Amino acid sequence: MNVQSDTSFDDESTVRRTRPTTGYALSLVIAGPGIDAAQLVAAIADIGAEVRSSETVEGGLEALVACSGTAQQAEVLNVVEQLDGVDSVSSSDTTFDLHVDGKIVVSPRTALLGPDELAMAYTPGVGRVSTHIAEEPSAVWRFTGRSNAVAVLSNGTAVLGLGDIGPEAAMPVMEGKAVLFKQFAGVDAYPVCVDAPTVDDVVAVGAAIAPTFGGINLEDIKAPECFEIEERLQEMLDIPIFHDDQHGTAIVVVAALLNAAKVIGRPISELSVTIVGTGAAGVACAHLLAEIGIGDIIGVDSRGILNSSREGLHPSKQWFVDNGNKNDRSGGAREAIEGADVLIGLSGPGIIERDWVSSMADGAVVFALANPVPEIMPEFMPDNVAVVATGRSDYPNQINNVLAFPGVFRGLLDVRATNASMGVKRAAAEALAAMVTEPTAERVLPGAFEDGVADIVARSVSEQARHEGLAREIV
C-alpha cells in the first residue's frame, strides 16, 4: 500500500508504511511573507514525507516533496496550507509533469544543411542505397539504423502490477524502457504498443516489424502467453527475441545469488531454492538457476507446491515437477519455505510470514521482489537470514532489470546476434556478479548507476554469442 510513509507499522493496521519516493513527488510554489524553510521541512517530515529540495524565490518558496502515495500528497498540501505566513500554495505532480508530450523523441544523425545534403539523404540519392540493399540484403545492417534498433513490443496485458490495462496505457512504461535503453547502453529503442490480444496476433506483429530491428524486447505480456510468443518468434526470426520480464529478472537474480552464495560460504550446487510465484519471472529464474547447477528448486503457485499430484499443469509449471522438487514435497508456501536455503519471492505484498522464514536453514538468503511492497519487509527478517534483496532502491541489494537488459542488447547488437541463448543469459549474469569483487551481505550487486555496468555485460554477451556461433559476420 502507498498511503503511509515511514518504516513503522500504522497503529491501526498491520500493513507496513512505504517510504517517500519522487514517484509521488509534489512540486510546490508557496507564496507568503517570511516563510520559514526549516519549519516547512520539519512539518513535512512530521507526517513522513520528505523535502528533497527547496529554494527561496521572490514572494515565497519553491519545494520538491517526495511522498509515499496520493493520500500523503493531499496530507502534505493540507499541512503546508496551515503553516504560519503561507498565503497560497500551488502544486503539481512532478511525475505527470515529466510525462507531458512523452519521454522520447526521434533525432536525426545527420544534418540537412541545404539541397546537397537533402539530395543524398532523400531522393534521388537514397534510391541508390535502397537498390544496393535490394541486391545485397545484408547491407541493411550497415546502411540503416537497424544495427542499433530494438522494438519494445507490448500488448499491455501485464503492465507492471496493474494487469491488463491495454496498449495505450502501456505506452508510458514502454517509453520509459526506451529511455533506459538509450541512457545506459546507447541503444535506439522504439515503443511498439499494439492492439494484439492473442498469441497469434502478437506473433504476427513481431514477425511483420522484424526487418526494421536488430532485436525485439518483449515487455509486459501476460503469462503463459508470453512463453509461446517468445518461442515462436525466435523460431521464425534471425534476430534475438528477449522477454525482459522473464530474462532480465532472471539474470539479475542469478547474479545476486552467485554472490550471496559466496557471502554464506556455500556452493551453488548445494543450495535448495523455493520460488514463490511461478509466472514469467519465476519460470525464467528457475531455468537459469538450473543452468548454473543449483541443487534443487521448488515452485509454488497460488494453489501450492508444484508436485507430481498436480494434474493438467501448463508446460511452464510442469517443468518444476520434472526438473525440481526432488523429494516431491506437497503443501503451500509455508511448507515449501521450511528448510530452504534460498527464498525467491515473485508474487505479492506481505504474503510471507516471519515465522515461515524462521524455518529456513541457517544463513538463509531471501530475495523478496514484489514491488513496491515486498513479500516480507527486510526489517522483519529473523536472525537466520544472512542476505536480503528486494526490488526497491531504498534498501541494499536492489534487484533491478536495468542492470541487465541494456547491456544484454548492447552486446547482442554489437555482433548482430541471431539469438539470446541460455548461454548468453548465463554469461550476462556471471559478468554482472563478477563486478562485485568482494561481496558482502549488503552488496551482492553493483548499483544501477555505477560506471561500466552495461559495457561489462555487453562484452561478455558479445563474446558468448561469438563462441556459440550466433554472431553475424560483419563486413
C-alpha positions, 0 to 999 in steps of 0.5 A: 500500500502507498498511503503511509510513509515511514518504516513503522507499522500504522497503529491501526493496521498491520500493513507496513508504511512505504517510504517517500519516493519522487514517484509521488513527488509534489512540486510546490510554489508557496507564496507568503511573507517570511516563510520559514524553510526549516519549519516547512521541512520539519512539518513535512517530515512530521507526517513522513514525507520528505523535502528533497529540495527547496529554494527561496524565490521572490514572494515565497518558496519553491519545494520538491516533496517526495511522498509515499502515495496520493493520500500523503500528497493531499496530507502534505498540501493540507499541512503546508496550507496551515503553516504560519505566513503561507498565503497560497500554495500551488502544486503539481505532480512532478511525475505527470509533469515529466510525462507531458508530450512523452519521454522520447523523441526521434533525432536525426544523425545527420544534418540537412544543411541545404539541397546537397545534403537533402539530395543524398539523404532523400531522393534521388540519392537514397534510391541508390542505397535502397537498390544496393540493399535490394541486391545485397540484403545484408547491407541493411545492417550497415546502411540503416539504423537497424544495427542499433534498433530494438522494438519494445513490443507490448500488448499491455496485458501485464503492465507492471502490477496493474494487469491488463490495462491495454496498449495505450496505457502501456505506452508510458512504461514502454517509453520509459524502457526506451529511455533506459535503453538509450541512457545506459547502453546507447541503444535506439529503442522504439515503443511498439504498443499494439492492439494484439490480444492473442498469441497469434496476433502478437506473433504476427506483429513481431514477425511483420516489424522484424526487418526494421530491428536488430532485436525485439524486447518483449515487455509486459505480456501476460503469462503463459502467453508470453512463453509461446510468443517468445518461442515462436518468434525466435523460431521464425526470426534471425534476430534475438527475441528477449522477454525482459520480464522473464530474462532480465529478472532472471539474470539479475537474480542469478547474479545476486545469488552467485554472490550471496552464495559466496557471502554464506560460504556455500556452493551453488550446487548445494543450495535448495531454492523455493520460488514463490510465484511461478509466472514469467519471472519465476519460470525464467529464474528457475531455468537459469538457476538450473543452468548454473547447477543449483541443487534443487528448486521448488515452485509454488503457485497460488494453489501450492507446491508444484508436485507430481499430484498436480494434474493438467499443469501448463508446460511452464509449471510442469517443468518444476515437477520434472526438473525440481522438487526432488523429494516431491514435497506437497503443501503451500508456501509455508511448507515449501519455505521450511528448510530452504536455503534460498527464498525467491519471492515473485508474487505479492505484498506481505504474503510471507510470514516471519515465522515461515522464514524462521524455518529456513536453514541457517544463513538463509538468503531471501530475495523478496521482489514484489514491488513496491511492497515486498513479500516480507519487509527486510526489517522483519527478517529473523536472525537466520537470514544472512542476505536480503534483496528486494526490488526497491532502491531504498534498501541494499541489494536492489534487484533491478532489470536495468542492470541487465537488459541494456547491456544484454542488447548492447552486446547482442547488437554489437555482433548482430546476434541471431539469438539470446541463448541460455548461454548468453543469459548465463554469461550476462549474469556471471559478468554482472556478479563478477563486478562485485569483487568482494561481496558482502551481505549488503552488496551482492550487486553493483548499483544501477548507476555505477560506471561500466555496468552495461559495457561489462555485460555487453562484452561478455554477451558479445563474446558468448554469442561469438563462441556459440556461433550466433554472431553475424559476420560483419563486413 
